[in-house]
Structure formats: structure tokens, C-alpha cells
């Protein structure tokens, strides 16, 4: 009897050295701001948000707009797609933000974990009874599940991303270019009766214009709250790219109480005159006029005996049948990399601690792969991810 699973493609945090190599290519085009192309084909037409609006993300998360306007007093949010991709707002013309764009993670509730924002990661499951170990938060910097008491050595921890917080996991990930785009990690669940879930990690959004971005409103990718001021999600990722970016708007990519890790905010522009922004989160700026990184792809193509098609969501979910061995194999494939790839496979069960398995994919062709022995807890669903280290 074979385990149940969901097909998935695992998104990666591409190696920083490979991404930085792009800078030489992108800087060559800086002499002429008009040479920059956001990548939009204009097929969506103008996006004009005049009142509170929830948009359903397309499968790839990309909106190909001509212009984008978010009016003052209006809030734009997004419903996650099945792949939980980040949000990409691309425009051939001007982007004007006077209102709010929000991809924040959701707060947790009693017996429920908070959902990550688009491109972010969910909080951990709660302990359904005081003696039951809750689940860790999801994502590369997911917080450990535990007791809600701040003074307990087995306390619940918040998520991390661009920074670490006072009671967060001490794991930093991503890179200063925020390429590829990735969101924040969820906080750990809490013990109790019925317990509380962890807060969702802040989502990830990229806004690019071939002409100009005027940001006079607010863009938020905050982590979701959790009770007792522990186990909150980390801030997410925000990136703007345009020949000119200006305004006096606000950017927020933080954990809700400051006890968790903050996210990353990055702005790439050739002309930054008229810049008077307020930043809350780890901030980077530059002239890396590249919207999407090269097509590096790290995929789980087999898990616990099941072949998985390349393409799908960012998480493999596996539940072992009764009597199956907990010792299983996960096969991870690397495509379009130019050097050997250091990876981490993470198994996160609904209840109890996550486990990490570090190894390397030695390139002997394109694609190349490695098989990783893992332990999958019996009797519950486990999510499996693979990231570069």
C-alpha cells in the first residue's frame, strides 16, 4: 500500500553567488532607464483599485498590467492560489499607490494555525491537549512549537526571515537581492487545551514598472499574530523595480510584536530622487534591474515511493499508510544550476518537531539529483520541503 501525496515543485532560494553574477549583466543597461522592461505583456490591461478589493491570484501569481493605480482609502489584498506563489504586479506604464497593498500573514486562533500570506508559510499546528507537542511553523525559518510561557525552556518560538527576534528561530534565509522572491516563515504552535496555532508568515510581493513607481501609500507584508506574544509569523518580502521609484509612502515587513524576525524590503531603481519613504523591516536598495532570476529549479521528484511530476505547489504532503516503515527516501532534483548545490530537506509533521537533512547535489548532468533518507512520523501528515543552503 502506497502513501498518499500531493504533487509539488519546491521553490528555492537560489545561491547568492549565482544571483550576484547577474549584476554585471543588469548594470550594463543602466545608462538608459527606458531600456528597462518590467516583463509585463499588458494582457491584464489597467488595474484600477478604487475600493477594498480581493484579487484571486492567477496560477503563476503574475498580473500583466498596462498601468496600476491603488486609490487613497482603498486596500488591495489577494487570495492565495493553489501553488501559493508570491504576488507579481507588472506594468508596462506607471504605477501609482496612494492606498494600501497588503500581503500580510494571518493571525492564529484557538485550535487554528495562521495562514501565510501569498508566497509565505503557515504557522504550526496547536497542541490539542496540554501534554501534546504542537507542530513547528513552516518555512525555512519556521518557529519551534512549544509552551506559551516565555520562561519555559520548551517555549513556542516565532518565525525568522531577514532578521531574528528575541523569541524566534535563529535561522536567516533568502539573500540581499530578494531573488528569488520568497515570503516569511510561520511561528510555532502552542500547547494548551485546545492550544493555539502559530501565526502565518508575511507574504511576498514584487511590483515592477517599465516607467515609474510612485509609492505614497502603504505596502505591508507583516507576520500574523499569535496569542501570548509567542509563535508569531515573521515579516515577508517586498520588492520594487522601476527606472524611477519615489514618494513618501510606508513599507512594513515585520513580526507583529517585534519578538519574531523581520522580513526584507528591497527597492531597485536608477533614479531615486524624491525618495522619502518610511521603512519597517530589513531594508536593501540598489540598481539590480532584473525582475526574475535565471530559471534555477529545485524539485522533489519522489517521496516515500511515489513519483512526483515536476511542477506544482511548493510543498509535498505525505501520509504513511498503517504499518509502513517510517524510514523513507526523498529524491531531490536540481535543474539549470552551474555548480554543485548544497540543499536542506525539511520534514514538518502536523504535531511534534520538524527534522532537517543536509546534503549536496553533485552536478553530473542537467538535471542532477540526490536521494535523501528521511524519517516520516507515522499516523499524521508531514509536509516536505527542499531549499538551498
C-alpha positions in Angstrom: 0.0 0.0 0.0 1.4 3.3 -1.0 1.3 6.6 0.8 -0.9 9.5 -0.2 0.8 12.6 -1.6 0.3 15.8 -3.4 2.4 16.7 -6.5 4.7 19.6 -6.0 7.5 21.7 -7.2 9.7 23.0 -4.5 10.7 26.7 -4.8 14.2 27.6 -4.0 16.3 30.3 -2.6 18.9 30.4 -5.4 22.6 30.6 -4.4 23.7 34.2 -3.7 26.8 33.9 -5.8 24.9 32.9 -8.9 22.4 35.8 -8.4 25.1 38.4 -7.8 26.6 37.3 -11.1 23.6 38.9 -12.8 24.6 42.3 -11.6 27.2 42.7 -14.3 24.6 42.0 -16.9 21.9 44.2 -15.4 24.2 47.2 -14.8 25.1 47.3 -18.5 21.6 48.6 -19.2 21.6 51.3 -16.6 22.8 54.1 -18.9 19.3 54.3 -20.4 16.4 54.0 -17.9 14.0 53.5 -20.8 15.8 50.2 -21.7 14.2 48.6 -18.6 11.3 46.2 -19.3 9.2 45.0 -16.4 8.2 41.9 -18.2 4.5 42.7 -18.5 2.8 41.9 -21.8 -0.1 44.2 -20.9 -2.7 41.4 -21.2 -4.5 42.3 -18.0 -5.0 45.9 -19.0 -5.2 48.7 -16.4 -5.5 47.7 -12.8 -7.5 50.4 -11.1 -8.3 49.8 -7.4 -10.8 52.3 -6.1 -12.3 50.4 -3.1 -11.3 47.5 -0.9 -10.6 44.6 -3.3 -9.5 40.9 -3.0 -7.9 39.6 -6.2 -7.6 35.9 -6.9 -4.0 35.2 -7.9 -3.5 33.5 -11.3 -1.7 30.2 -11.3 1.7 31.8 -11.6 0.9 34.8 -9.4 1.6 37.3 -12.2 -0.6 40.2 -13.3 0.4 41.6 -16.7 -0.9 45.1 -16.4 -0.6 48.3 -18.5 -0.9 50.6 -15.5 -1.6 50.1 -11.8 -3.4 52.5 -9.6 -4.5 52.0 -5.9 -6.5 54.9 -4.8 -6.3 56.5 -1.4 -8.5 54.8 1.2 -8.6 51.5 -0.9 -6.9 48.3 0.3 -5.8 45.6 -2.2 -5.3 42.1 -0.9 -5.0 38.7 -2.6 -6.4 35.2 -2.3 -3.7 32.6 -2.4 -3.5 30.3 -5.5 -3.1 26.5 -5.2 0.7 26.8 -5.7 0.9 29.6 -3.0 3.1 31.7 -5.3 4.2 35.3 -4.4 2.4 38.2 -6.0 3.9 39.8 -9.1 2.3 43.1 -10.2 4.0 44.1 -13.5 3.1 47.2 -15.6 4.2 48.5 -18.9 3.3 52.0 -17.7 3.1 54.0 -14.5 2.3 52.5 -11.0 0.7 54.9 -8.5 0.0 53.7 -5.0 -2.0 56.0 -2.7 -3.9 53.4 -0.8 -2.7 50.1 0.8 -1.4 46.8 -0.7 -1.4 44.1 1.9 0.1 40.5 1.7 0.5 40.0 5.4 0.1 36.6 7.1 -3.0 35.8 9.1 -3.1 35.7 12.9 -3.7 32.4 14.6 -6.7 31.5 16.7 -7.6 28.9 19.3 -7.0 25.4 17.7 -6.2 27.0 14.4 -2.9 28.0 12.8 -2.5 31.2 10.9 -2.2 31.1 7.1 0.8 32.6 5.5 0.4 35.5 3.1 0.8 34.7 -0.7 4.3 33.2 -1.0 4.6 33.0 2.8 4.4 30.0 5.1 1.8 28.8 7.5 2.0 28.7 11.3 2.4 25.4 13.2 -0.5 23.3 14.4 -1.5 23.7 18.1 -1.2 21.0 20.7 -4.7 19.7 21.1 -4.0 18.9 24.8 -1.7 20.3 27.3 0.6 17.2 27.1 0.7 17.1 23.3 3.6 18.6 21.5 2.4 21.2 19.0 3.8 21.5 15.5 6.7 23.7 14.3 6.0 26.6 12.0 6.5 26.1 8.2 9.2 27.6 6.1 13.0 27.8 6.2 12.8 29.9 9.4 9.8 28.3 11.0 9.5 28.7 14.7 9.5 25.7 17.1 6.3 24.6 18.7 6.1 24.5 22.5 4.8 26.0 25.7 3.4 29.6 25.5 5.4 30.6 28.6 8.3 32.9 27.8 10.2 31.4 30.7 9.9 27.8 29.7 12.9 26.2 28.1 10.4 24.4 25.8 8.6 27.6 24.8 7.0 28.3 21.5 9.1 30.3 19.0 8.3 32.9 16.4 9.4 32.6 12.8 12.5 34.3 11.3 13.5 35.6 7.8 15.7 38.6 7.2 16.4 39.1 10.9 16.0 37.0 14.1 13.9 38.2 17.0 14.0 37.8 20.8 12.0 34.6 20.8 12.3 33.4 17.1 14.1 30.7 15.4 17.6 31.7 14.7 17.5 30.9 11.0 18.2 33.5 8.4 17.5 32.8 4.7 17.0 34.4 1.3 19.6 36.9 0.0 20.1 40.7 -0.1 18.7 40.8 -3.7 15.5 39.1 -2.7 15.9 36.9 -5.7 14.1 34.6 -6.0 11.2 36.2 -4.2 10.1 34.4 -1.0 7.9 35.1 2.0 8.2 34.8 5.7 8.1 31.7 7.9 5.3 30.7 10.3 5.5 30.7 14.1 5.4 27.5 16.2 2.1 26.2 17.7 1.4 26.4 21.4 0.4 23.8 24.0 -2.9 24.1 25.6 -6.4 22.8 25.7 -7.1 23.1 22.8 -4.0 25.2 22.3 -3.2 27.9 19.8 -1.6 27.7 16.3 1.3 29.8 15.2 0.9 33.0 13.2 1.4 32.9 9.4 4.4 34.3 7.8 4.2 37.5 5.8 3.7 37.0 2.1 5.9 38.2 -0.8 5.2 40.8 -3.5 7.1 42.3 -6.4 5.9 45.4 -8.1 7.7 46.4 -11.3 7.1 49.2 -13.9 8.8 49.9 -17.1 8.5 53.6 -16.4 7.9 54.8 -12.8 6.5 53.7 -9.4 5.0 56.4 -7.1 4.6 55.0 -3.7 2.6 57.4 -1.5 0.6 54.7 0.4 1.4 51.6 2.4 2.7 48.2 1.3 2.5 45.6 4.1 3.9 42.0 4.4 3.7 41.6 8.2 3.7 38.3 10.1 0.5 37.1 11.7 0.0 37.4 15.4 -0.3 34.6 17.9 -1.7 34.6 21.5 0.6 35.1 24.4 3.1 37.1 22.3 4.9 33.9 21.2 4.8 31.9 18.0 4.0 34.8 15.6 5.0 34.7 12.0 7.9 36.6 10.6 7.7 39.5 8.2 7.7 38.7 4.5 9.3 40.1 1.3 8.6 43.3 -0.6 10.5 44.3 -3.8 10.0 47.3 -6.1 11.8 47.6 -9.5 11.5 50.6 -11.9 13.7 53.1 -13.6 12.3 55.7 -11.1 10.8 55.0 -7.7 9.7 57.9 -5.5 7.2 59.0 -2.9 6.6 59.3 0.8 4.9 56.0 1.5 5.4 53.3 4.1 6.7 49.8 3.9 6.1 47.2 6.6 7.6 43.7 6.7 7.8 42.9 10.4 6.7 40.5 13.1 3.6 41.8 14.7 5.0 42.3 18.3 8.7 42.6 17.4 9.6 39.3 19.1 9.8 37.5 15.8 12.1 38.1 12.8 11.5 40.9 10.3 11.2 40.4 6.6 13.2 42.0 3.7 12.3 45.2 1.8 14.3 45.9 -1.4 14.0 48.7 -3.9 15.9 48.7 -7.2 15.8 51.9 -9.2 18.1 54.0 -11.4 16.6 57.4 -10.3 15.7 57.7 -6.6 15.2 61.4 -6.4 12.1 62.4 -4.4 12.6 59.4 -2.1 11.2 59.9 1.4 9.9 56.5 2.5 9.3 55.0 5.9 10.7 51.5 6.3 9.9 48.9 8.9 11.9 45.8 8.2 15.3 44.9 6.9 15.9 47.2 4.0 18.1 47.0 0.9 18.4 49.2 -2.1 20.3 49.1 -5.4 20.2 49.1 -9.2 19.7 45.4 -9.9 17.3 45.9 -12.8 16.4 42.3 -13.1 12.8 41.2 -12.3 13.2 37.4 -12.4 16.3 35.3 -11.7 17.6 32.7 -14.0 15.4 29.5 -14.1 17.1 27.6 -11.3 14.8 24.9 -10.2 14.9 22.6 -7.2 12.2 19.9 -7.2 11.2 16.9 -5.1 10.5 14.3 -7.7 10.0 11.3 -5.5 8.8 10.9 -1.9 8.2 7.7 0.0 8.0 5.6 -3.1 5.7 8.0 -5.1 6.9 9.6 -8.3 6.1 13.3 -8.4 5.7 15.3 -11.6 7.9 18.3 -11.9 5.6 21.3 -11.4 3.1 22.0 -8.7 2.9 23.6 -5.3 5.9 24.4 -3.1 5.2 21.6 -0.6 4.9 17.8 -0.8 2.4 16.4 1.7 2.8 12.7 2.7 0.9 10.4 5.0 2.2 6.9 5.5 -0.3 4.0 5.4 -0.7 1.9 8.5 2.2 -0.4 9.1 4.6 1.3 6.6 8.2 1.9 7.7 8.9 5.4 8.9 12.3 5.2 7.2 11.7 6.6 3.7 13.5 8.2 0.8 13.1 11.6 -0.8 14.7 12.3 -4.2 15.5 16.0 -5.0 16.4 17.2 -8.5 18.4 20.3 -9.4 17.9 21.9 -12.9 19.8 24.7 -14.6 22.4 25.1 -11.8 26.0 25.7 -12.7 27.7 24.4 -9.6 27.1 21.6 -7.0 24.1 22.5 -4.9 24.0 22.4 -1.1 20.4 21.6 -0.1 18.3 21.1 3.1 15.3 18.8 3.1 12.9 19.6 5.9 10.1 17.3 7.2 7.5 19.1 9.2 4.7 17.0 10.8 1.5 18.4 11.9 2.4 17.6 15.5 5.8 17.5 17.0 9.2 18.9 15.9 10.4 19.2 12.4 13.6 17.4 11.2 16.3 18.6 8.8 18.6 16.7 6.5 21.5 18.5 4.8 23.3 17.1 1.8 24.6 18.1 -1.6 23.6 17.5 -5.2 26.7 16.8 -7.3 26.1 18.0 -10.8 26.7 15.3 -13.3 24.3 16.5 -15.9 21.3 18.7 -16.3 19.2 17.8 -14.3 21.1 16.1 -11.5 19.6 14.6 -8.4 20.3 13.1 -5.0 18.3 10.6 -2.8 17.9 11.6 0.9 17.0 9.1 3.6 14.4 10.7 6.0 12.1 9.7 8.8 8.4 10.3 8.4 6.3 10.2 11.6 3.5 7.5 11.4 -0.1 8.4 11.7 0.0 12.0 10.6 0.5 14.2 7.5 4.0 15.6 7.0 5.0 18.4 4.7 8.3 18.0 3.0 10.3 20.9 1.5 13.7 21.3 -0.1 15.7 24.5 -0.1 19.2 25.5 -1.0 21.6 26.3 1.9 
